């Protein structure tokens, strides 16, 4: 019997970015989304969750301004992925 790969579904209802210029929002969100997609694309990452798991709210650690907005989003995505893994 072949097991169906588990699926991870991430929904971002609200993204609060304090201390960043308004014109950086879209690039930060794009970097965050791309990194979360990459972090959870691997079937092994999905298996780490085991049974259904829901997380109502996550906070990324403070991020240093100065990097390109896309890279800031990617760093936030990596930090968030680490925070939800068991």
C-alpha positions as a printed NumPy array, in Angstrom:
array([[ 0.   ,  0.   ,  0.   ],
       [ 1.366,  3.415, -0.982],
       [ 0.953,  6.2  ,  1.536],
       [-0.298,  9.502,  0.276],
       [ 2.187, 12.291,  1.075],
       [ 1.073, 14.607,  3.841],
       [ 0.314, 18.167,  2.948],
       [ 1.12 , 21.347,  4.809],
       [-1.24 , 24.249,  4.356],
       [-0.146, 27.705,  5.493],
       [-2.537, 30.64 ,  5.533],
       [-1.324, 34.127,  6.296],
       [-4.336, 36.131,  7.386],
       [-2.416, 39.149,  8.566],
       [ 1.192, 40.194,  8.234],
       [ 2.31 , 43.035, 10.486],
       [ 5.56 , 44.713,  9.491],
       [ 6.73 , 47.369, 11.909],
       [ 9.731, 49.527, 11.116],
       [ 9.77 , 48.822,  7.379],
       [ 8.961, 51.295,  4.625],
       [ 5.545, 50.784,  3.001],
       [ 7.152, 50.255, -0.411],
       [ 9.008, 47.209,  0.983],
       [ 5.888, 45.302,  2.077],
       [ 5.24 , 43.407, -1.145],
       [ 8.854, 42.233, -1.486],
       [ 9.001, 41.13 ,  2.164],
       [ 5.709, 39.228,  1.803],
       [ 6.939, 37.6  , -1.422],
       [10.175, 36.48 ,  0.249],
       [ 8.258, 35.133,  3.248],
       [ 5.813, 33.199,  1.071],
       [ 8.557, 31.759, -1.147],
       [10.628, 30.643,  1.83 ],
       [ 7.692, 29.001,  3.623],
       [ 6.81 , 27.201,  0.403],
       [10.398, 25.985,  0.074],
       [10.659, 24.958,  3.739],
       [ 7.513, 22.823,  3.617],
       [ 7.747, 21.499,  0.04 ],
       [ 9.818, 18.515,  1.119],
       [ 7.564, 15.559,  2.101],
       [ 9.851, 14.907,  5.076],
       [ 9.018, 18.367,  6.43 ],
       [ 5.318, 17.501,  6.295],
       [ 5.917, 14.19 ,  8.092],
       [ 7.544, 16.022, 10.995],
       [ 4.175, 17.432, 11.965],
       [ 2.554, 14.06 , 12.602],
       [-1.144, 14.541, 13.307],
       [-3.025, 17.694, 12.395],
       [-1.535, 20.736, 14.036],
       [-2.922, 24.228, 14.061],
       [-1.046, 27.292, 15.202],
       [-3.215, 30.35 , 15.714],
       [-0.472, 32.965, 15.779],
       [ 3.257, 33.059, 15.14 ],
       [ 5.784, 35.789, 15.717],
       [ 9.078, 35.951, 13.923],
       [12.026, 37.123, 15.974],
       [13.048, 40.754, 15.387],
       [14.725, 41.142, 12.025],
       [17.479, 43.576, 11.219],
       [16.685, 46.183,  8.616],
       [19.315, 46.773,  5.98 ],
       [19.016, 43.603,  3.958],
       [17.055, 43.604,  0.738],
       [13.313, 43.307,  1.475],
       [13.06 , 39.914, -0.274],
       [15.89 , 38.567,  1.913],
       [14.201, 39.932,  5.028],
       [11.083, 37.941,  4.133],
       [13.145, 34.827,  3.483],
       [14.823, 35.108,  6.892],
       [11.433, 35.507,  8.542],
       [10.173, 32.428,  6.677],
       [13.082, 30.315,  7.907],
       [12.549, 31.505, 11.485],
       [ 8.818, 30.772, 11.365],
       [ 9.375, 27.308,  9.876],
       [11.802, 26.473, 12.686],
       [ 9.292, 27.666, 15.276],
       [ 6.496, 25.298, 14.169],
       [ 8.549, 22.153, 13.755],
       [ 8.32 , 19.796, 16.729]])
